[in-house]
Amino acid sequence: RGMELLRSVAERWPGTPVLVLSPTLFSHVRFDGPCARLLGVAGALPKPVGRDALVSTVSSLLTRSQ
């Protein structure tokens, strides 16, 4: 279901940065490869995520997308 949603967002709103939140992120999993870029994945955070990490990451993504 997640991949379908990412594809839909990428098709509907090209260039929109997507932040992935997942309880199963691992340090060896990359989110900056060609497939992730194709789907609009601009960043990833493990769940649960703290407020400071979320605000910092979203601010960074917004700065990069402008």
N, C-alpha and C positions, 0 to 999 in steps of 0.2 A: 504493500500500500504506500509506503514512503517514497519509493522510486516513482510511482505513478504520479504522486502529488508534486514531486520535484520537476518531473517532465512537464506537467500541466502548467506550473508556475513559469518555467523557462519558456514555454511556447506562448503563453498569454502575456507575460510581462518580461520580454527579453531584457537582459542587463540588470534585473533586480537582484541585489545580493541576498543570498539565503544563508541564514545562520542555522546550523543543525544542532539540536540538543538531543543527546542520547545517553541513556544509562549504561551503554555498553561500549563507550569509547575506550580505545587502548592506545598507548603511546606509539605502537608500531603501525597503526592504521593512519594512512594519509588522506587528507581531504583537499589536497591542492593539485591533484593529478588532472589529466585531460578529461576524464569522465566527470569528475566533480565540477570542473569549470564549465563543461557543456551543460550541466544541470543547474548551474548558477550558484553552487555551493561556494560561499566566500569565507566561511569560518565554521568552526565546530567547538562545542563546549560539552563537557560531561555533566550529566544530571546526577545529583542535584547541583544546581549552579548557584553560587552566591551572588548577591545583588551587585557588589563591586565588580566582579568578573563580567557579569552580563552588561552592565552599563559601560564598562571600558571597551568590551568587544563591539557592542553596537555603535558606540561613538567612533571607533576605529573604522568600522565598515561604512558608516555614513560619510566619514571624511574621505575615504578612498573612492566612494561612488560619485562624489561631486566633481 
